[in-house]
Amino acid sequence: ETIDSLLLNGFLKLWEQDLQKISEADLDVDGVFKPKELFGEDNAQKLSLTFKEVFSECHYEDLQTIIFDLKKFDVQINGKDKASSHGQGYKSYINSVVLLAFRKYFNENSKHPIGLLVIDTPFLGLDQGSKNKIPNGMQSGLFEYLINHQNQGQTIVIENINNLPNFNFHDENKKINLIEFTENERQGFLPQFVHRFQIY
């Protein structure tokens, strides 16, 4: 057996044990879980402060007010709902920063921190000629935030290389691992498995 297959088998055994524990646990399936009611106004205010901090650090332009609307369970920027005030490109960017704010909040206030975060296409729409093109400062600000807060956990950003801002991703001091996927060279995060496993 190779080291890779030993590691995979080890993970599979751990997952099986975890699933077995879940199936044996006494779950209250009749109770209705209402997270909004458990969240509370105090937590909403704390989260609003976290949003303001994270959006500011990401260089969000023209940021005046930002609150977490407990009734809608969503963010309001400058008095407007996120969904109705921006184009597709901005929505993807805002959703990405919202995820970073939630992670910061939970890492600082909850029992179980979020160690890994995957963000898919934070600049969605730029390669489709979006009219609401995100300024380069905001795009760079997102990556600067990730670099400055690596203690929050690992973050994987999946984005079209053409959409990336003017930013030095090759600075070793920033601890960035830029992986480019191409059809002919690398098609996934684990290229070594491509040649060892076949799916029929």
Secondary structure, DSSP 8 states (H G I E B T S, - for coil): --HHHHHHHHHHHHHHHHHHHHHHS---SSS---HHHHHHHHHHHHHHHHHHHHHHHTT-TT---EEEETTTTEEEETTEEHHHHS-HHHHHHHHHHHHHHHHHHHHHHSSS---EEEEE-TTTTGGGT-SS---HHHHHHHHHHHHHTGGG-EEEEE--GGG--S--TT-GGGT-------SSS--SS-GGGTTT----
